[in-house]
Amino acid sequence: MELVSPNAGTIFWMLLFFSIILWLLAKFAWKPILNTLKNREKTIDEALQSAERAKEEMVKLKADNELILSEARQERDKMMKEARAIKEKIILDAQEMAQQEANKIVESAKQSIENEKKGAINEIKSQMALLSVSIAEKILLERLNDNKQADLIDKLLKDIKLS
């Protein structure tokens, strides 16, 4: 039971050893422990500051990325508008060229038809003249007998000499 109820000597020796251990810890162990804790705290603070800087940099990079994406979208929209305008211009030019070509073809066809029409009319006139001369010749041959023809030829020759 002596261990459970200490006497004054045991308390004295316990206090003395506790004081010596406390002094030894304070002299040799306390400073390195505190320095280690300070270093650890400093490392943790630096890591937190580094994390904060990284977070700020990430926010900045994200903003830059959004700006770049926005500019890229605007550039893409601008290029699409230009492409549409070029496409429409090409289509309009092609339509205009096709219309001009169609007009040339129509005009050429009209000219060809007109030329063929004139040629046909001239051919018809020529055929009509030949036909008329042929008909007139046949009519004259039938109406005039040999004496009448000789008289007609003489009369025509006299008219020619007089003119």
C-alpha angles and dihedrals in degrees: 000000000000090000092056095049108040122205128223095268094055091049090050093051092045091052091047093051091043090052092048092049090046091050092047091048091048092047100043113011107029097067095048091046091048091045090050091049091048090049090048091049090048091050091049091049091049090048090050091048090047090050090049091050090048090049091050090047090050090051089049092047090048090052090047090049091050090049091049091047090049091050091046091051091049091048091048091049090048091050091047091052091049091048091050091048091049091047092051091047091050091048092048091047091049091048091048092048090047090049091049091048091048090049090050091049092048091047091048090049091049091049091048091048090048091050092048090047091052090046091049091048091049090047090049091048091049092048090046091051092049091044092048092048090047092048091046090049092050092046091049093047091052096046101042121064123201096277094047091050093053091049091048092050092050092049091049091049091052091050091051093051091050095050 
